[in-house]
């Protein structure tokens, strides 16, 4: 399976379960791998035939900045569903990192894999 990827997409959001987290925006980092058949866009060299990673990034940026979830697990699930529903993606691996959430760790977060049923 071919994959289109987005690595290190940083988006600020209100997220967390503690009161202080509900008052400040925090950076979240997204890494995505999206299953996509690359043969048609490769043959046509036409952006209309490909998975437009800029459009995916912009859609996620809009959603994440407007969200106010408590858990990164909830946010990851919603973001995965957006990509599956709004773009021609068969399979998705999404890593959502929350830098600085645990002292001594560079980041914590979740990695989920979803596919169209």
CORMOUR-V61238 format. One record per backbone hydrogen bond with DSSP energy under -1.0 kcal/mol. NH is the residue of the N-H (numbers start at 0). CO is the residue of the C=O. If there is no record, write none. Layout:
NH;CO
NH;CO
This chain:
3;33
5;31
8;29
10;27
12;25
15;68
21;17
22;19
25;12
27;10
28;96
29;8
30;94
31;5
32;92
33;3
34;90
35;1
41;37
42;38
43;39
44;40
48;45
49;46
52;50
55;51
56;52
57;53
58;54
59;55
60;56
61;57
62;58
63;59
64;60
65;61
74;70
75;71
76;72
77;73
78;74
79;75
80;76
81;77
82;78
83;79
84;80
85;81
86;82
88;86
89;34
91;113
92;32
93;111
94;30
95;109
96;28
97;107
99;105
100;97
104;101
107;97
109;95
111;93
113;91
115;89
